Amino acid sequence: MSYTYFMKKYALIGAVSFAVAPLFASAASGQTLSTLVSTIAGYLNNALELLMGFAVVMFVWYVIKYFIIQGDDINRAAAAQYVMWSLIGFFIILSLWGLVNILISTFNLGGNSPGSLTNLPNVFPQ
């Protein structure tokens, strides 16, 4: 086993420990399982929003690269393939986003974040 294998392993363990540490701290303060699941669902919702934003940026970049940028060094077949995979990615991300919001509404976890799909009627009040 090489040095880089151990470094990657310890980096992964450190990142997971860093991400999970607040959950243990909140467990020590008497939080219930419902608030823990609500916190995790909120983090998943925020992560999916970030992924969706990244996917939109990548989609727009490769559409511009495919249709607008001219030149011999542009690989149109690769750009078309990225556009196709980004559309598939949109579908997967939106499906996961819907599943997270189903989880939130089914178990009445509340705490709708402003970007949540379940909070859309409140985005544009009348």
N, C-alpha and C positions, 0 to 999 in steps of 0.2 A: 504494500500500500504506500502511496506516495504522500508527500507533504501536502500537496494541494487537496487531496481527498480529505485529509483530516481538517484542513482549514475550512473547506466548504461545509463539512459536517458540523464543526463548532460554530461557524457563522450562522448556519440554519438553526441550531439549538439556541444560540444567543438571540436571534431575531424572534423566534417563537416565544422564548422566555420574556423578552421585552414586551411583546404584544399581549401576553397572557397575565403579566404582573398586575395590571390594574384590576383584573377580575378577582384575583386573590385578595387584593386590598379591599375591594368592595364586599367580598364574602366575609371578611373579618368584622365589618361594621353592621352585620345583621341583615344583609339584603336577602330577599327571598329568591327562589328559583325563577319565579316569574320575571323579576327585574333583571336577573342574569340573562335569561332568554331574550328579553326585550332589548338589552344592551347588545347582545350578539347579533340580533336581527337588525338593529340600527346600524351596526358596523357593516354588515353584509349589504344593506341598502346603500350606504355611502360608498362602499367599494364598487358596487355595480354602477353607481352614478359616475364614478371616476373612470371605470372601464368604458362606459358608453361614450363619455366625452373623448377619450383617447381613440375609440373606434371611429367616431365621426371625423376627427381630425385626419386620421389615416385614410379614410374613405375619400374625403375631399382632396387630399394630396394626390392620391393615385388617379382620381378622376381627372384632375388638372394635368397630371403627368400623361395620361392616356389621350385626352382630347385636345389640350391646348399647347403643351410644349412640343415644339417641332425639333427634329434633329436626328442624326444617324445613331447617336449614342443612347437613345431612348429605346428600351425594350418594351414594345407595346404588348406583347404576349404576357410578359410578367406583370405589367401594370393591370391588364385585364383580369389576370388570375387573382391579384390582390383585391381588386374591386369585388370579384365574386366571393372571395373568402370573407371580406369585410361585411358583405350583405348576410352571409351565413352567421357571422359573428354577431351582427345586430339581432338576428332572430334568437340566438342562444342567450345573449345578454338580456334582452327584453323578456324572454321566458323565465330566466332566473329571477329577474326583478319582480315579475308577476308572482312567482312562487314565494318570494320573501314577503311580499305584501299580503298574499293569502295567509301565510303563517302569522303575520302581525294581526290581521283582522280576525282570523279564526280563533286564536287564543286570547283575543282582546288584550293585546300587549300595549295598545295605545302608543303614545309618544310619536305621533306622526311627524316626521321631519318635514320641513318646508318643501323638499324636493320629492317627497313620497308621492307615488301614483295614487294612493288612496286619499290624498289631501288636495287633489286637483280642483274640486269645486271651490275651495277657499283661496286659490291662487288669484282669481279674478273676481273679487266681491262686487256685488251689484250696488 
